[in-house]
Amino acid sequence: MKRLLSSLVLAGCFLTSTSLPLIPHQYRELAQAQTADELFYTFYGQKIPLNLKRDRVAVSFKPTTNSRSSRSTQPLYLQLQQDLRRGGGNSRSVSSGNGFDIDVKPLGDNIALVNLPTGSRSSLNSIQQRIQNQSYVKETLPILTRKSGEASKEKESEQVIVLPNEIAIAFDRDMSESQRQMVLLRHNLEVVRPLRFSKNRYLVRSKSVSGTEILNLANQLAQVTGVQSATPNFIQATSYQQSQLLANLANLPETPNAAQRLEQQLAQLPQPKDTPVSAKLLPLQWHLNSTPKRGQLLARTDVRATEAWKHSNGGRGTVVAVIDSLIQWDHPDLVKNIYKSGNHPDKLPGEEYGWDFSSSGQGDADTRLSSQELSQIQAEWQNTFKLPSDQLLKKYQQFADVFKKRNPKASPGEIAHQIRNLIRNQISSEFHGTWSAGVIAANSPDKAGVLGVAPNTQILPVRVFALGGAINSASLGEAIGYAASRNVDVINMSLGGLLPDEGLTEQIFDVLDNNRNLVIIASAGNENLDGVAFPAGIPGVLSVGATNMTGNRTFYSSYGGGLDLVAPGGEIQNGMSGGILTTGGTWLDGFWQGISVPDNSWGVALDPVGKYVQVQGTSFSAPIVSGVVALMKGEDPKRRLSREEMVSILKKTATYDGLNLSSSDVNRYRLQKEVGFGTVIDAPISRPSGIFAKAKPVSAQEYFFGKGLVNADAAVESVRKR
C-alpha cells in the first residue's frame, strides 16, 4: 500500500484552483492510451503532460572500450556530426550532396542531441537512417519538453528531456521473487540492473516497445498490483535552468588588471573582527558577514556565520554529502575537508573520495573533471580567448543572431563580448558542484582564499550530473541511498526543477524513515513561482529560497507553497559584488594549455583563471543552510537531536530582521490574498514540483521568506543549550 500524504495535494494538469488528494494506486483510474498529441506520465495518479520535440532527436552511443579517464582521439558526438555532414559543404540547406549541415551537441558521456533542419519528411527520414547506419550508434531516442503555458514557451524550448527505453520500477516489499518475475515476463521486460542502495527497486528495459510508447507502458505498470511505482528513467538536461540565470550576465564587463583591482577592493574593506578562522577574501563573502560591505549602520543580511564560529567548533566531526555536478575536490580550498571513505560493507570498487553516479554503467570513483570530458569542452573554452571577434561571430552565428535580435544597436565587438561571456559562464557552471561544496566547507589553507559556512566540516562528493546538466532519476535515487549509507549528517541537493518522480519520492521517504537524524536540504527553485521545485517539495526535505545583499527576495527565487526558510543566494545582475563568492573549477591547467592566461577577470570569475567565482541561485542558499546544520551538529557530538528537533531549531531561530519586501512582492501578495493562496492560472507552471501544501492564510513575510532568514549563531546557541 502506498503511503498517503494526507497533508498534501497534487496539482493536476488541467486544474485551476481545484486540488486532488494523493490516492493509493488501487483506486486510480486505468492508464489511458496516449498519442503524440497527448503525452504524459503519472505522479501519484495525476498526469504530468509532456510535448514531443519534432525538430530534435537524441542519439545513444554504444559503450566504448575507452575508460572515462582515457584520452579519446575524438568524442563520438563530433564523429557523428562529421559523418552526417560528410559529402556536403557549409550551406544552410537541409542537404548538400550526400551530407547534411547539422549541429550535434553532447549530453553527458553517452548521449548526443541532434538539431534536425527544417525540410521534407523524406529528408528527415534520410537523416534518421544515416544516424542509425553508424556502427557506433546504439539507438535514437525521442526528446520531450514539459508542457506549460503560453508564458513559458521560451523557457520550455530550452528544456531537454530525453526518453530512453528504461523504466525505474519499485515493488511492494511483501511481493515474492516469483511474483516480480511474473510481472516482468507479462510485460516483456528485462532487468538492466537492480538499483543500488535501495530495496526492491530495479531499472528495467522493454523488449517489445520503444520511443514514446515507454510512457504508456510505465503508466500501465503503475496500475499493477504489487508495483509500488513505475516511472520512465528520464534523462533531464537541467543546464537550461542555470543558463537562464547566466544568460542575463553576458553583458558583465571584463575587469582589467584583475589582481591589482582585487587588492585595491580588499584594502577598502575591513576584516570581520575576532573570528577564529579567517581568509583574505572573507570581506567579500557578505553571506557570512555582511558588515564589511554594508557597514555598521545597515541591518545585517547574512547568516551570522562568523559569530557562530566563535561559539562552535566550525562543524568538526560532521559530514555533508554534496549531490551535484563536477566536484573538483582537489581545489586548494577544499582538499583538506574531503571525506575519505572507510571500510563500508558495500564499498564500491575503487571508492575513496565519494562516487560519480553520472557515468555509464556502475559509475566512477572520481567526481572530478576527466581528461575525456576536458576534451569535450576545451576547444569551445579556448575559442573564446583565441578567436578574434570576426571569427568568433562567424563560428557562433546562432548566438550572434540571438544577441543582435535582443539589442539591434549593439556593435559586432559588443556582441562578440556577450558570446564570450555566455560560453565561459556556461562551461564554468559545469563545476556547479564545486561551487556548492565551497559554500559549505571551503577552508583556505594559506588564508588567501575563501571560507565555507562550516569550515571544519567534511564533504562527501557525490556526482549525479554529467556534462550539460544531464541527470536521470534512477542514478539520483542511488546517489541519495549511497550518501545515507555513508552515515552523513546532511545531504545537500542544489538541483531543483526536476520532473516530479514517484519512485524518487518513495526512495527519499525510505531514507528519511531509516535515518532519524539525517537532514536533507534542497533548493526551492529559480522559477520565481508560488510553489517550490522538485525534490524540495517532498515532505521531510527542507526547502530554501534566496535573498540578496539588500535583504530582498531575489528576482528568481520561488516562494509560497512549501517554502521553509531563506538564506543568501546572491544577485549579480547589477554587479558582481552581490554574488555568493565560492570555489571555481576552470583554474585547472588543461583549460589553459597552449593559450595565455589573461590579466583580466571575465564573466562570473573573480580572478583570471576562475579559481574563485561569484554566483547566484537558490543552488547556493541551500548549501548555506547545509553548512549551518553542520555547525549545529558539531555541537551535538552524540547526535541526541533528531532531524525534527534540528529543523525546529532552525525555524525558531530564523528571523525577518534585515529582510525587506519589494513593492512588487507586496502587490503580488495582495493579489494572492484576495483570490486565495494556492490559486493558480496554470498548475503545471505554478506547481512544478507536483506537490504543495494545502492553502492557508499566511503573512506576506512568510509567503516570500518562509520562517525567515537563517541565523547560524542563534541556531548554534540553541543546540548548545539543549
Buried (B, 14 or more C-beta within 10 A) or exposed (E): EBEEBEEBBBBBBEBEEEBEBBBEBEEBEEBEEBEEEEBBBBBBBBBBBBBBBEEBBBBBBEEBEEEBEEEBEEBBBBBBBEBBBEEBEEEEEBBBEEBBBBEBBBBBBBBBBBEBBEBEEEBBEBBBEBBEEBEEBBBBBBBBBBBBEEEBEEBBEBBBBBBBBBBBBBBBEEBEEEEBEEBBEEBEBEEBEEBBBBEBBBBBBBEEBBBBBBBBBBBBBBBBEBBBBBBBBBBBBBBBBBBBBBBEBBEBEBBEEBEEEBEEBBEEBEBBEEBEBBBBBBBBBBBBBBBBBBEEEBEBBBBBBBBBBEBBBBBBBBBBBBBBBBBBBEBBBBEBBBBEBEEEEEBBEEBEBBBBBBBBEEBBBBBBBBBBBBBBBBEBBBBBBEBEBEEBBEBBEEBBEBBBEEEEEBEEEBBBBBBBBBBBBBBBBBBBBBBBBBBBBBBBEEEEBBBBBBBBBBBBBBBBBBBBBBBBBBBBBBBBBBBBBBBBBBBBBBBBBBBBBBBBBBBBBBBBEEBEBBBBBBBBBBBEBBBBBBBBBBBBBBBBBBBBBBBBBBBBBBBBBBBBBBBBBBBBBEEBBBBBBBBBBBBBEBBBEEEEEBEBBBBBBBBBBBBBBBBBBBBBBBBBBBBBBBBBBBBBEEBEBEBEBBBBBBBBBBBBEBBBBEEEBEEBBEEBBEEEBBBBEBBBBBBBBBBBBEBEEBEBBBBBBBBBBBBBBBBBBBBEEE
